[in-house]
Amino acid sequence: MPSGNTDIRSSPTHVVHRGKSDGDGISIFGLRHIWIDHCTLSHYTDGLVDIIMGSTAITVSNNYFSDHNEVMLLGHDDKYLPDSGMQVTIALNRFGEGLVQRMPRKMYAIGGSAGPTVNSEDNRFTAPADPSAKEVTRHEDTSEGDGPTGIGGRMGT
């Protein structure tokens, strides 16, 4: 069922211990107009934030992510057409220490197969100690005039 104008926000004094679920920190299924703001997320059994099944008009801002494998998934599957029109704003987040992948992973985008575009603005990424893992953008099979592929953003230290 579509929703409207919903905020998910964390209080600085609020700690949540969840019971059994599919393991996601925050799951958005087929919803619209959701704002995930000022949350601190780490240590879940699946993804920290999953936005899937045709969800759109979602903003993920001012959050801190750390100590987790699969951080953020946008889209259910490359073949799930309602996700092809998904619009998600990801801005002013901090991707901190101990993160492995999906920062974010977008079906139809980063890691997707349909060749989409992702704009990721003013997010901060903590660089790992391994110099070979610090590459944020790179050229792959492009002529010299083509732009970089990959995630946009600033590198932290």
TORTORTOR-453151 format. One record per atom (N, C-alpha, C, O, CB): x, y, z. Coordinates in steps of 0.05 Angstrom, whole numbers, padded with zeros to 5 digits, always signed. Glycine has a CB too. Example, Ala and Ser with C-alpha at 12.3 -4.5 7.8 and 13.67 -1.06 7.14 Angstrom:
! residues 2
+00264-00114+00156/+00246-00090+00156/+00264-00066+00156/+00285-00066+00169/+00226-00089+00181/+00257-00045+00142/+00273-00021+00143/+00258+00001+00157/+00268+00023+00161/+00282-00012+00114/
! end
This chain:
! residues 157
+00017-00023+00000/+00000+00000+00000/+00018+00025+00000/+00036+00027+00017/-00019+00000+00024/+00014+00044-00019/+00030+00068-00019/+00027+00084+00006/+00005+00085+00018/+00022+00085-00043/+00048+00097+00014/+00048+00114+00038/+00052+00142+00029/+00054+00148+00005/+00069+00105+00058/+00053+00160+00048/+00059+00188+00041/+00071+00202+00065/+00063+00199+00087/+00034+00202+00032/+00091+00219+00059/+00103+00237+00078/+00110+00223+00105/+00099+00231+00125/+00085+00260+00083/+00127+00203+00104/+00134+00188+00128/+00164+00194+00134/+00180+00192+00116/+00129+00158+00124/+00170+00199+00159/+00197+00204+00168/+00206+00181+00186/+00191+00172+00203/+00200+00231+00183/+00231+00172+00182/+00243+00153+00200/+00268+00167+00211/+00286+00174+00197/+00251+00125+00186/+00267+00172+00237/+00288+00188+00249/+00296+00176+00276/+00280+00165+00290/+00279+00217+00253/+00322+00179+00283/+00332+00168+00308/+00337+00190+00328/+00346+00212+00320/+00358+00152+00303/+00330+00185+00352/+00336+00203+00374/+00364+00197+00384/+00371+00173+00385/+00315+00201+00397/+00380+00217+00392/+00407+00211+00401/+00407+00194+00427/+00428+00182+00433/+00421+00237+00407/+00385+00193+00441/+00385+00177+00466/+00369+00151+00463/+00364+00138+00483/+00372+00193+00488/+00362+00144+00438/+00346+00121+00433/+00362+00098+00422/+00375+00101+00401/+00322+00128+00415/+00363+00075+00435/+00376+00051+00424/+00355+00030+00421/+00339+00024+00439/+00399+00041+00443/+00354+00018+00397/+00333-00002+00391/+00346-00029+00389/+00366-00033+00375/+00318+00005+00365/+00334-00048+00403/+00342-00076+00401/+00319-00091+00388/+00298-00095+00401/+00350-00089+00428/+00322-00099+00363/+00300-00111+00348/+00298-00140+00354/+00317-00154+00360/+00303-00106+00318/+00273-00150+00351/+00268-00179+00353/+00273-00192+00327/+00287-00181+00309/+00240-00185+00363/+00261-00215+00323/+00265-00230+00298/+00253-00215+00274/+00230-00205+00277/+00253-00258+00300/+00267-00213+00253/+00257-00201+00228/+00274-00214+00205/+00287-00234+00210/+00260-00170+00228/+00272-00203+00182/+00288-00213+00160/+00317-00204+00163/+00334-00212+00147/+00278-00204+00133/+00323-00188+00183/+00351-00181+00189/+00359-00153+00180/+00381-00144+00185/+00369-00200+00176/+00341-00138+00166/+00348-00111+00157/+00344-00091+00180/+00327-00095+00197/+00330-00103+00133/+00361-00071+00180/+00358-00049+00199/+00332-00034+00193/+00315-00030+00210/+00382-00031+00199/+00330-00025+00168/+00306-00011+00158/+00298-00023+00132/+00315-00025+00114/+00311+00020+00155/+00273-00032+00129/+00263-00044+00104/+00240-00027+00093/+00221-00021+00108/+00253-00073+00109/+00243-00018+00068/+00222-00002+00055/+00212-00019+00031/+00227-00023+00012/+00233+00026+00046/+00187-00028+00032/+00176-00045+00012/+00153-00031-00002/+00132-00026+00010/+00165-00072+00024/+00156-00023-00028/+00135-00012-00044/+00123+00013-00033/+00099+00018-00037/+00114-00032-00047/+00139+00030-00021/+00128+00055-00009/+00139+00080-00023/+00158+00078-00039/+00136+00056+00021/+00126+00102-00018/+00133+00128-00030/+00135+00149-00008/+00123+00147+00013/+00112+00136-00051/+00151+00170-00015/+00153+00193+00003/+00162+00186+00031/+00148+00192+00050/+00127+00208+00003/+00185+00173+00033/+00197+00166+00059/+00223+00181+00062/+00239+00183+00043/+00201+00134+00060/+00228+00190+00087/+00253+00204+00093/+00267+00190+00116/+00256+00189+00138/+00248+00234+00100/+00290+00178+00111/+00306+00165+00131/+00329+00185+00138/+00347+00190+00122/+00318+00137+00121/+00327+00196+00163/+00344+00218+00170/+00356+00215+00198/+00342+00207+00216/+00329+00244+00168/+00381+00222+00201/+00395+00222+00227/+00393+00196+00242/+00387+00195+00266/+00384+00244+00244/+00398+00174+00228/+00398+00147+00241/+00427+00137+00242/+00444+00144+00224/+00380+00127+00225/+00434+00122+00262/+00459+00108+00264/+00454+00078+00262/+00439+00067+00279/+00474+00115+00291/+00466+00065+00242/+00460+00037+00237/+00485+00021+00235/+00504+00029+00221/+00443+00034+00212/+00486-00003+00248/+00508-00022+00246/+00499-00049+00257/+00478-00050+00271/+00533-00011+00261/+00514-00070+00251/+00511-00096+00263/+00483-00109+00260/+00472-00119+00280/+00517-00094+00292/+00471-00109+00236/+00447-00125+00232/+00455-00150+00218/+00477-00153+00209/+00426-00108+00215/+00436-00169+00216/+00443-00195+00203/+00440-00194+00173/+00451-00212+00159/+00425-00217+00214/+00426-00175+00162/+00424-00172+00133/+00432-00143+00126/+00453-00134+00136/+00394-00178+00122/+00417-00129+00109/+00425-00102+00102/+00418-00081+00123/+00400-00086+00140/+00412-00094+00076/+00432-00059+00123/+00425-00037+00141/+00400-00023+00131/+00382-00017+00147/+00449-00017+00144/+00399-00017+00105/+00376-00004+00093/+00370-00018+00067/+00387-00019+00049/+00380+00027+00088/+00346-00030+00064/+00337-00041+00039/+00312-00026+00029/+00292-00024+00043/+00330-00072+00042/+00314-00015+00005/+00292+00000-00007/+00286-00015-00033/+00301-00014-00052/+00300+00031-00013/+00263-00029-00033/+00258-00048-00055/+00228-00048-00063/+00212-00033-00052/+00266-00076-00046/+00222-00065-00082/+00195-00071-00091/+00180-00047-00100/+00157-00042-00092/+00180-00085-00069/+00192-00030-00118/+00179-00007-00129/+00177+00017-00112/+00162+00036-00118/+00152-00015-00137/+00192+00018-00090/+00193+00042-00073/+00205+00065-00088/+00223+00060-00105/+00208+00037-00046/+00195+00089-00084/+00206+00112-00098/+00201+00138-00081/+00186+00137-00062/+00194+00115-00126/+00214+00159-00089/+00213+00185-00074/+00222+00181-00045/+00209+00189-00026/+00184+00196-00075/+00246+00169-00043/+00257+00163-00017/+00282+00180-00013/+00297+00184-00032/+00265+00132-00014/+00286+00192+00011/+00310+00207+00017/+00324+00193+00040/+00312+00187+00061/+00304+00236+00024/+00350+00188+00037/+00367+00177+00058/+00388+00198+00063/+00407+00202+00047/+00380+00148+00049/+00386+00212+00086/+00404+00234+00091/+00414+00235+00120/+00400+00227+00138/+00391+00260+00084/+00438+00246+00123/+00449+00252+00150/+00450+00227+00168/+00446+00229+00192/+00433+00273+00164/+00456+00204+00156/+00458+00179+00172/+00487+00171+00175/+00504+00180+00160/+00442+00157+00158/+00492+00154+00195/+00519+00143+00199/+00517+00113+00198/+00502+00100+00213/+00531+00152+00227/+00533+00101+00179/+00533+00072+00175/+00561+00062+00183/+00581+00074+00175/+00526+00065+00146/+00563+00040+00198/+00589+00029+00205/+00587-00001+00211/+00565-00011+00215/+00601+00044+00229/+00610-00014+00211/+00613-00042+00220/+00591-00061+00209/+00576-00073+00224/+00612-00043+00250/+00591-00063+00182/+00571-00080+00170/+00580-00089+00142/+00595-00075+00129/+00543-00065+00168/+00569-00112+00133/+00576-00122+00107/+00559-00109+00085/+00570-00094+00068/+00572-00153+00106/+00533-00113+00084/+00516-00103+00063/+00501-00079+00073/+00482-00081+00088/+00496-00125+00054/+00510-00055+00065/+00500-00030+00076/+00473-00022+00065/+00454-00020+00081/+00520-00008+00071/+00470-00018+00039/+00446-00007+00029/+00439-00019+00002/+00456-00019-00017/+00448+00024+00026/+00415-00030-00001/+00406-00042-00026/+00383-00025-00037/+00363-00021-00022/+00398-00072-00022/+00385-00016-00061/+00363-00001-00074/+00354-00018-00098/+00367-00019-00119/+00373+00027-00084/+00330-00030-00095/+00319-00046-00116/+00320-00075-00110/+00339-00085-00098/+00334-00041-00142/+00299-00089-00119/+00296-00117-00112/+00313-00135-00130/+00326-00154-00120/+00267-00125-00115/+00313-00130-00156/+00325-00148-00175/+00327-00133-00202/+00310-00117-00208/+00308-00175-00178/+00347-00139-00217/+00350-00125-00243/+00326-00131-00262/+00321-00115-00280/+00375-00134-00257/+00312-00152-00258/+00289-00159-00275/+00262-00149-00264/+00242-00152-00277/+00288-00189-00278/+00262-00137-00240/+00237-00127-00228/+00232-00099-00239/+00243-00080-00228/+00239-00128-00197/+00215-00097-00259/+00212-00071-00273/+00202-00048-00256/+00210-00026-00262/+00192-00076-00295/+00185-00052-00236/+00177-00028-00220/+00201-00014-00206/+00199+00009-00200/+00157-00037-00198/+00223-00028-00203/+00247-00015-00191/+00262+00002-00212/+00279+00017-00204/+00265-00036-00180/+00257-00002-00237/+00272+00013-00258/+00267+00043-00257/+00284+00058-00265/+00265+00003-00285/+00244+00052-00246/+00238+00080-00244/+00243+00091-00216/+00234+00114-00210/+00210+00085-00252/+00256+00076-00199/+00261+00084-00171/+00277+00110-00170/+00297+00114-00184/+00275+00062-00156/+00268+00129-00153/+00283+00153-00148/+00289+00155-00118/+00271+00157-00102/+00267+00178-00158/+00315+00155-00111/+00324+00156-00084/+00346+00177-00082/+00364+00177-00098/+00334+00128-00074/+00343+00195-00063/+00364+00215-00058/+00381+00205-00035/+00371+00198-00013/+00352+00243-00051/+00407+00204-00039/+00426+00195-00018/+00445+00218-00014/+00462+00224-00032/+00441+00168-00026/+00443+00232+00008/+00459+00257+00012/+00467+00260+00041/+00453+00253+00060/+00443+00281+00003/+00491+00271+00044/+00502+00279+00071/+00504+00257+00091/+00501+00261+00115/+00484+00301+00082/+00508+00232+00081/+00512+00209+00099/+00541+00205+00104/+00558+00215+00089/+00499+00184+00086/+00547+00191+00125/+00575+00183+00131/+00576+00152+00130/+00563+00139+00145/+00584+00193+00159/+00593+00142+00112/+00598+00114+00109/+00624+00109+00124/+00646+00114+00113/+00599+00105+00079/+00622+00099+00149/+00645+00098+00167/+00661+00072+00166/+00662+00059+00145/+00635+00101+00194/+00673+00066+00188/+00692+00044+00190/+00677+00017+00188/+00654+00014+00196/+00707+00045+00216/+00692-00003+00179/+00682-00031+00179/+00660-00038+00160/+00646-00057+00164/+00673-00037+00206/+00658-00022+00138/+00637-00028+00117/+00650-00044+00095/+00674-00040+00088/+00624-00002+00107/+00635-00062+00082/+00646-00080+00062/+00635-00074+00034/+00651-00070+00015/+00641-00109+00069/+00609-00072+00030/+00597-00070+00004/+00570-00056+00005/+00559-00052+00027/+00595-00097-00010/+00559-00050-00018/+00532-00038-00022/+00531-00011-00009/+00515-00006+00010/+00510-00057-00010/+00547+00007-00018/+00547+00034-00007/+00540+00055-00028/+00557+00073-00033/+00575+00040+00004/+00518+00056-00041/+00497+00035-00041/+00501+00016-00065/+00517+00021-00082/+00469+00047-00041/+00485-00005-00065/+00482-00022-00089/+00454-00017-00100/+00435-00020-00086/+00487-00052-00084/+00453-00009-00125/+00428-00003-00138/+00424-00022-00161/+00439-00022-00180/+00427+00027-00147/+00403-00038-00159/+00395-00053-00183/+00388-00032-00204/+00375-00012-00197/+00371-00073-00177/+00394-00036-00228/+00392-00016-00249/+00412+00006-00245/+00409+00027-00258/+00363-00005-00250/+00432+00003-00228/+00452+00024-00225/+00479+00012-00216/+00489-00006-00229/+00443+00045-00204/+00490+00022-00194/+00516+00012-00184/+00513-00017-00180/+00497-00026-00164/+00525+00027-00158/+00528-00033-00194/+00527-00062-00192/+00504-00073-00208/+00501-00098-00210/+00523-00069-00163/+00487-00057-00220/+00465-00066-00236/+00473-00071-00264/+00495-00064-00272/+00441-00046-00235/+00455-00083-00280/+00463-00090-00307/+00449-00073-00329/+00454-00078-00352/+00457-00119-00312/+00432-00054-00321/+00417-00039-00341/+00430-00013-00348/+00417+00004-00362/+00389-00035-00331/+00455-00007-00339/+00469+00017-00347/+00457+00043-00338/+00456+00061-00355/+00471+00017-00377/+00449+00046-00314/+00436+00070-00305/+00456+00091-00295/+00481+00086-00295/+00416+00064-00283/+00446+00113-00285/+00463+00135-00274/+00455+00138-00245/+00431+00137-00238/+00459+00161-00289/+00475+00142-00227/+00470+00148-00199/+00484+00174-00192/+00508+00176-00197/+00479+00124-00181/+00470+00192-00180/+00482+00216-00169/+00483+00213-00139/+00462+00211-00126/+00467+00242-00178/+00506+00213-00127/+00509+00211-00098/+00524+00235-00089/+00548+00239-00095/+00525+00184-00091/+00510+00253-00075/+00521+00280-00069/+00529+00283-00040/+00514+00277-00021/+00501+00300-00076/+00553+00293-00036/+00564+00302-00010/+00563+00281+00012/+00558+00287+00035/+00549+00326-00001/+00567+00256+00004/+00569+00234+00024/+00599+00231+00031/+00616+00238+00015/+00558+00207+00013/+00605+00222+00055/+00632+00218+00064/+00637+00188+00067/+00622+00174+00079/+00637+00233+00091/+00660+00179+00057/+00668+00151+00058/+00694+00149+00073/+00714+00163+00065/+00669+00139+00030/+00696+00133+00093/+00721+00128+00107/+00738+00109+00090/+00729+00087+00083/+00716+00116+00135/+00762+00117+00084/+00780+00101+00068/+00792+00079+00084/+00801+00083+00107/+00802+00118+00055/+00792+00054+00073/+00805+00032+00088/+00835+00035+00087/+00846+00051+00072/+00796+00005+00076/+00849+00020+00104/+00878+00021+00105/+00891+00010+00080/+00913+00019+00073/+00888+00005+00129/+00878-00009+00066/+00889-00021+00042/+00889-00001+00018/+00867+00007+00010/+00874-00047+00034/+00912+00008+00008/+00913+00028-00013/+00897+00019-00038/+00886+00036-00052/+00941+00034-00021/+00897-00007-00044/+00883-00016-00068/+00853-00015-00065/+00838-00018-00085/+00892-00045-00075/+00843-00012-00041/+00814-00010-00036/+00804+00018-00034/+00780+00023-00028/+00807-00025-00011/+00821+00038-00039/+00813+00066-00037/+00803+00079-00062/+00795+00102-00062/+00837+00082-00027/+00802+00064-00084/+00794+00075-00109/+00764+00079-00109/+00748+00061-00105/+00802+00056-00132/+00755+00104-00114/+00727+00111-00114/+00716+00111-00142/+00693+00101-00147/+00722+00138-00101/+00730+00121-00162/+00722+00121-00189/+00744+00110-00207/+00768+00112-00199/+00713+00149-00199/+00737+00100-00230/+00757+00090-00248/+00746+00090-00276/+00722+00090-00280/+00767+00062-00240/+00763+00090-00296/+00756+00087-00324/+00757+00058-00332/+00777+00045-00327/+00774+00105-00342/+00736+00048-00343/+00735+00021-00353/+00727+00021-00382/+00705+00029-00389/+00716+00003-00336/+00745+00012-00399/+00739+00009-00428/+00727+00035-00439/+00706+00034-00453/+00720-00014-00433/+00739+00058-00434/+00729+00083-00444/+00751+00097-00459/+00775+00092-00455/+00719+00101-00420/+00743+00115-00477/+00762+00132-00491/+00770+00154-00471/+00758+00158-00451/+00751+00144-00517/+00791+00169-00478/+00802+00188-00460/+00782+00210-00453/+00783+00221-00431/+00827+00201-00471/+00763+00216-00470/+00744+00238-00465/+00720+00229-00448/+00705+00246-00439/+00734+00248-00491/+00716+00203-00444/+00693+00194-00428/+00698+00199-00399/+00720+00200-00389/+00688+00164-00433/+00676+00203-00384/+00677+00207-00356/+00682+00182-00340/+00680+00160-00351/+00652+00221-00346/+00687+00185-00314/+00692+00161-00297/+00666+00147-00291/+00644+00158-00293/+00705+00170-00271/+00669+00121-00283/+00647+00105-00274/+00651+00100-00245/+00673+00100-00235/+00644+00079-00290/+00630+00095-00230/+00632+00088-00202/+00616+00106-00185/+00598+00120-00194/+00661+00089-00194/+00623+00107-00159/+00609+00123-00140/+00621+00151-00138/+00646+00153-00137/+00608+00109-00112/+00605+00171-00137/+00615+00198-00132/+00615+00203-00102/+00598+00192-00087/+00598+00219-00146/+00632+00219-00092/+00633+00225-00064/+00660+00233-00055/+00679+00233-00071/+00624+00201-00047/+00663+00241-00030/+00689+00249-00019/+00700+00227-00003/+00685+00211+00010/+00686+00275-00003/+00726+00225-00003/+00739+00204+00013/+00747+00216+00040/+00757+00238+00041/+00764+00193-00001/+00741+00202+00061/+00750+00210+00088/+00776+00197+00093/+00787+00183+00076/+00729+00203+00109/+00786+00200+00117/+00811+00187+00125/+00806+00169+00148/+00825+00155+00158/+00832+00207+00132/
! end
